[in-house]
């Protein structure tokens, strides 16, 4: 195995791994699966125009479920886009 160099910045490390094969530096047969349960998906704010009546219905549904209506919209979109039983993003 080759020795992994020391990097002065994340950019330098990123550039290095873009041009080198990780298997030359690490024995993948000894790799262990890890979990990062506290990571949150990257989000981006968007603007969307919705009819006022729809927003009011969403707010009412959110209050009934004790969920903020914007979170409810994300759940609805996620269910529709990814379908039941498939990997969720939110």
C-alpha positions, -999 to +999 in steps of 0.1 A: +000+000+000+011+035-008+013+060+020-014+087+020+001+122+018-006+150+042-029+176+029-029+213+037-065+219+028-097+200+018-094+214-017-059+199-020-072+166-007-102+167-031-079+173-061-056+145-050-085+119-048-099+131-081-067+118-098-057+088-076-073+054-069-082+049-033-074+011-035-038+020-040-038+036-005-063+015+015-069-022+020-106-023+012-109-059+026-104-043+061-130-016+056-158-013+081-193+000+074-201+032+094-233+051+100-238+088+104-272+090+119-271+127+127-263+139+091-291+159+075-296+160+037-284+192+019-314+215+014-320+244-009-347+271-005-370+276-034-400+299-041-432+284-053-465+301-059-495+282-046-531+291-045-541+307-011-568+281-006-543+252-010-520+269+015-548+272+040-557+235+035-521+225+041-519+247+072-551+231+085-538+196+078-505+205+094-522+217+126-543+185+127-511+164+125-491+188+147-466+193+119-455+226+103-472+229+070-439+234+051-427+201+066-459+185+055-454+197+019-419+181+019-434+148+031-461+149+004-435+157-023-412+130-011-440+104-011-451+114-045-416+116-061-401+085-045-432+064-039-440+040-011-413+016+000-384+034-018-355+053-003-366+086+014-345+118+012-363+137+040 
